[in-house]
Amino acid sequence: MLAIDLADELLVVPAAAGGAAGLPSRGELEVVDDIVWYGSARAGAVGHGGAVGRDADKALDADSNLDNMVPAGEDNLVLRALRLAGRTAQVTLVKHIPSGAGLGGGSSDAAAVLRWAGVADRLLALRLGADVPFCLVGGRAMVRGIGEVVEPLPPEPARFVLCTPPGGVSTALCYRAFDELPVVAPDPARRNDLEPAALRVRPGLALWRDLLAEVTSRRPQLAGSGSTWFVELPDDADGGGGGRVQASSERLVEELASAVSAAGARAAIALARAEGAAG
């Protein structure tokens, strides 16, 4: 697993003992949606490879089994992390990562609360989810077991462009589909074994994969259980063209945003770097 520099923001105001005026006597959460969506939501336009029409546009935007809304109730991972740590606080969560995107947004939010509370126990973190122990450690690591064994690896600089469709993919449904699919030989072009299962749960993701492939001329990979597709960008081989690389990456985002808009859809698009990447 690999940590990138795309993250939500959390403002934590701890509760004083006995509940001081103006401070919560239990965990409270305010969620602020600050996700930037590119494109439009109009139906029936031009997509990759020519006219796609209304049906294909529906497949782009409307076959999700989740929305992008983050639950602000007691099941939110931030509040669960507070309870697990035995702390009370008022938390403002500014979301930059869509829900159900396969990017570990909720897990990293929970890990941030645990770090704030001084909790470093990975087995305790595992109670919140399989990705939370890694998020507690960060960096780059080999993760084994059900998430509790995190073996840190040396950082490797990397840059990515991410494309997240509206809606998301239910992790539970994706793993259920994975269990139901027949065992097949590994595909060397596919680095994520959950991809066929995610496509079974949400077939329209294939159109997003193909659109990103057309714009970048690279084979996109699925993040987690979806719905985000990503492409690793070429590194700066000579070490002296960081500005050129950044400009090229920004042009790529513009091209992708134009392609998404032309398809009559919208997506969250971002550039991200792995921890340890320069520039």
C-alpha positions as CSV (number, residue, x, y, z in Angstrom):
1,M,0.0,0.0,0.0
2,L,1.1,3.6,-0.7
3,A,0.2,6.9,1.0
4,I,-0.3,9.9,-1.3
5,D,-0.5,13.6,-0.6
6,L,-4.3,13.8,-1.3
7,A,-6.0,14.0,2.1
8,D,-9.0,15.4,3.9
9,E,-8.6,18.1,6.6
10,L,-9.6,17.7,10.2
11,L,-10.0,20.4,12.9
12,V,-10.3,18.8,16.3
13,V,-11.4,20.8,19.4
14,P,-11.0,18.6,22.5
15,A,-13.7,18.6,25.2
16,A,-12.6,19.8,28.6
17,A,-13.1,17.6,31.6
18,G,-16.6,18.0,32.8
19,G,-17.7,19.7,29.6
20,A,-16.6,23.4,29.5
21,A,-19.0,25.9,28.0
22,G,-19.1,25.8,24.3
23,L,-17.3,22.5,24.0
24,P,-19.0,19.1,23.5
25,S,-19.4,16.6,26.2
26,R,-19.3,13.8,23.6
27,G,-18.0,13.5,20.0
28,E,-19.5,15.8,17.5
29,L,-18.8,16.1,13.8
30,E,-19.4,18.6,11.1
31,V,-18.7,17.5,7.5
32,V,-17.8,20.1,4.9
33,D,-17.8,19.0,1.3
34,D,-14.9,20.6,-0.5
35,I,-14.6,18.1,-3.4
36,V,-13.9,19.7,-6.7
37,W,-15.9,18.2,-9.6
38,Y,-14.9,18.8,-13.2
39,G,-17.3,18.6,-16.2
40,S,-21.1,18.8,-16.2
41,A,-24.1,16.6,-15.7
42,R,-25.8,17.0,-19.0
43,A,-27.0,13.9,-20.8
44,G,-26.0,12.5,-24.1
45,A,-22.9,14.0,-25.6
46,V,-19.6,12.8,-27.1
47,G,-17.4,10.4,-25.2
48,H,-14.2,8.4,-25.9
49,G,-14.2,7.0,-29.5
50,G,-17.2,9.1,-30.7
51,A,-20.8,9.5,-29.9
52,V,-22.0,7.6,-26.8
53,G,-25.5,8.9,-26.5
54,R,-27.9,9.0,-23.5
55,D,-27.5,5.3,-22.5
56,A,-23.8,5.4,-22.3
57,D,-23.9,8.7,-20.4
58,K,-26.2,7.0,-17.9
59,A,-23.7,4.3,-17.5
60,L,-21.0,6.9,-16.8
61,D,-23.0,8.7,-14.1
62,A,-25.9,6.6,-12.8
63,D,-24.9,3.0,-12.1
64,S,-23.3,3.6,-8.7
65,N,-24.5,1.8,-5.6
66,L,-23.3,4.6,-3.4
67,D,-23.5,8.3,-3.3
68,N,-20.6,10.6,-2.4
69,M,-22.1,11.8,0.8
70,V,-20.2,11.1,4.0
71,P,-22.4,9.9,6.9
72,A,-22.2,12.4,9.7
73,G,-23.9,10.1,12.2
74,E,-22.6,7.7,14.8
75,D,-21.3,5.3,12.1
76,N,-18.8,7.9,10.8
77,L,-15.3,6.6,11.2
78,V,-14.2,9.8,12.9
79,L,-16.7,9.5,15.7
80,R,-16.0,5.8,16.0
81,A,-12.3,6.5,16.3
82,L,-13.0,9.1,19.1
83,R,-15.1,6.5,20.9
84,L,-12.4,3.8,20.5
85,A,-9.8,6.2,21.9
86,G,-12.0,7.2,24.8
87,R,-11.9,10.9,23.8
88,T,-14.6,13.5,23.2
89,A,-14.1,16.4,20.8
90,Q,-15.8,18.6,18.2
91,V,-14.4,17.7,14.8
92,T,-14.8,19.6,11.6
93,L,-14.0,17.3,8.6
94,V,-13.3,19.0,5.3
95,K,-13.6,16.3,2.6
96,H,-11.3,16.5,-0.4
97,I,-11.6,12.7,-1.1
98,P,-15.0,11.4,-2.3
99,S,-16.7,8.7,-0.3
100,G,-16.6,5.2,-1.9
101,A,-13.6,6.1,-4.1
102,G,-11.3,3.4,-3.0
103,L,-8.7,5.9,-1.7
104,G,-9.0,5.2,2.0
105,G,-10.4,8.6,2.8
106,G,-12.5,7.4,5.8
107,S,-9.7,5.1,7.0
108,S,-7.1,7.9,6.9
109,D,-9.6,10.3,8.7
110,A,-10.0,7.7,11.5
111,A,-6.2,7.2,11.7
112,A,-5.7,10.9,12.0
113,V,-8.0,11.0,15.0
114,L,-6.2,8.0,16.6
115,R,-2.8,9.7,16.1
116,W,-4.2,12.9,17.7
117,A,-5.4,10.9,20.6
118,G,-2.0,9.2,21.0
119,V,-3.2,5.7,19.9
120,A,-0.6,3.7,18.1
121,D,-2.0,0.2,18.6
122,R,-2.5,-1.4,15.2
123,L,-4.7,-4.1,16.6
124,L,-6.9,-1.5,18.2
125,A,-7.0,0.4,14.9
126,L,-8.1,-2.7,13.1
127,R,-11.4,-2.6,14.9
128,L,-12.2,0.4,12.7
129,G,-11.3,-1.3,9.4
130,A,-8.7,-3.2,7.5
131,D,-7.0,-0.1,6.1
132,V,-6.8,1.9,9.3
133,P,-3.6,0.2,10.7
134,F,-1.7,1.1,7.5
135,C,-3.1,4.7,7.6
136,L,-1.8,4.9,11.1
137,V,1.7,4.1,9.9
138,G,1.6,5.8,6.5
139,G,4.3,5.8,3.8
140,R,4.8,2.7,1.7
141,A,4.3,-0.8,3.1
142,M,3.5,-4.4,2.6
143,V,0.3,-5.2,4.4
144,R,-0.6,-8.7,5.3
145,G,-3.1,-10.6,7.4
146,I,-6.4,-8.7,7.5
147,G,-4.5,-5.4,7.7
148,E,-2.8,-5.7,11.1
149,V,0.6,-6.6,9.8
150,V,2.2,-3.5,8.3
151,E,5.8,-3.9,7.0
152,P,7.3,-0.5,6.1
153,L,9.1,-0.3,2.8
154,P,11.5,2.4,1.5
155,P,9.7,5.3,-0.2
156,E,9.6,5.4,-4.0
157,P,8.8,8.7,-5.6
158,A,5.8,8.5,-7.9
159,R,3.2,10.8,-9.4
160,F,-0.4,10.0,-10.3
161,V,-3.4,11.4,-12.0
162,L,-6.7,10.3,-10.3
163,C,-10.2,10.2,-11.9
164,T,-13.1,9.5,-9.5
165,P,-16.6,9.2,-11.0
166,P,-19.6,10.4,-9.1
167,G,-21.0,7.9,-6.7
168,G,-18.9,5.0,-5.5
169,V,-18.5,1.3,-5.1
170,S,-19.6,-0.6,-2.0
171,T,-16.6,-2.4,-0.6
172,A,-18.9,-5.1,0.8
173,L,-20.6,-5.7,-2.6
174,C,-17.2,-5.7,-4.3
175,Y,-15.8,-8.4,-2.1
176,R,-19.0,-10.4,-2.4
177,A,-18.7,-10.3,-6.1
178,F,-15.0,-11.3,-5.9
179,D,-15.9,-14.4,-3.9
180,E,-18.5,-15.3,-6.5
181,L,-16.3,-14.9,-9.6
182,P,-14.4,-17.9,-10.9
183,V,-10.6,-18.1,-10.3
184,V,-8.8,-17.1,-13.5
185,A,-5.1,-16.6,-14.5
186,P,-3.7,-13.2,-13.4
187,D,-3.8,-10.5,-16.0
188,P,-0.3,-8.9,-16.2
189,A,-1.8,-5.6,-17.3
190,R,-4.1,-5.5,-14.2
191,R,-2.4,-4.8,-10.8
192,N,-5.6,-5.0,-8.8
193,D,-7.4,-8.3,-8.5
194,L,-10.6,-6.6,-7.3
195,E,-11.0,-4.9,-10.7
196,P,-13.3,-7.6,-12.3
197,A,-15.4,-7.7,-9.2
198,A,-15.8,-3.9,-9.1
199,L,-16.8,-4.0,-12.8
200,R,-19.4,-6.6,-12.0
201,V,-20.8,-4.4,-9.3
202,R,-20.6,-1.2,-11.4
203,P,-20.2,-2.0,-15.1
204,G,-20.1,1.6,-16.1
205,L,-16.6,1.9,-14.5
206,A,-15.2,0.4,-17.7
207,L,-16.2,3.5,-19.6
208,W,-14.3,5.7,-17.2
209,R,-11.2,3.4,-17.4
210,D,-11.3,3.7,-21.2
211,L,-11.8,7.4,-21.2
212,L,-8.7,7.9,-18.9
213,A,-6.7,5.4,-21.1
214,E,-7.5,7.5,-24.2
215,V,-6.4,10.7,-22.6
216,T,-3.3,9.4,-21.0
217,S,-2.3,6.7,-23.5
218,R,-1.7,4.4,-20.5
219,R,-3.5,1.5,-18.9
220,P,-5.4,2.8,-15.9
221,Q,-5.5,0.9,-12.6
222,L,-8.3,0.7,-10.1
223,A,-7.8,2.0,-6.6
224,G,-8.9,-0.4,-3.9
225,S,-12.5,-1.6,-4.6
226,G,-13.2,1.5,-6.7
227,S,-14.4,3.8,-8.0
228,T,-11.2,5.7,-8.7
229,W,-9.0,5.0,-11.7
230,F,-5.4,6.2,-11.7
231,V,-2.5,6.3,-14.0
232,E,1.1,6.6,-12.9
233,L,2.8,9.5,-14.6
234,P,6.4,9.4,-16.0
235,D,9.0,10.6,-13.5
236,D,11.5,13.4,-14.2
237,A,14.4,11.2,-15.4
238,D,17.0,14.0,-15.7
239,G,16.1,15.4,-12.3
240,G,16.0,19.0,-13.7
241,G,12.6,19.4,-15.2
242,G,10.3,19.4,-12.3
243,G,8.6,22.6,-13.6
244,R,8.1,21.0,-17.0
245,V,6.7,17.8,-15.4
246,Q,4.3,19.8,-13.3
247,A,3.1,21.9,-16.3
248,S,2.7,18.7,-18.4
249,S,0.7,17.1,-15.6
250,E,-1.6,20.1,-15.3
251,R,-2.3,20.1,-19.0
252,L,-3.2,16.4,-18.7
253,V,-5.7,17.3,-16.0
254,E,-7.2,20.0,-18.3
255,E,-7.5,17.4,-21.2
256,L,-9.1,14.9,-18.9
257,A,-11.6,17.5,-17.6
258,S,-12.5,18.5,-21.2
259,A,-13.0,14.8,-22.1
260,V,-15.2,14.3,-19.0
261,S,-17.2,17.4,-19.9
262,A,-17.6,16.3,-23.5
263,A,-19.0,13.0,-22.3
264,G,-21.7,15.0,-20.5
265,A,-20.5,13.7,-17.1
266,R,-18.5,15.0,-14.2
267,A,-15.6,13.6,-12.1
268,A,-13.2,14.5,-9.3
269,I,-9.8,14.8,-10.9
270,A,-6.6,15.3,-9.0
271,L,-2.8,15.1,-9.3
272,A,-1.1,13.3,-6.4
273,R,2.4,12.3,-5.3
274,A,3.5,9.4,-3.2
275,E,5.0,10.3,0.2
276,G,8.7,10.9,-0.4
277,A,8.3,12.3,-3.9
278,A,10.1,15.6,-4.5
279,G,8.5,18.8,-5.7
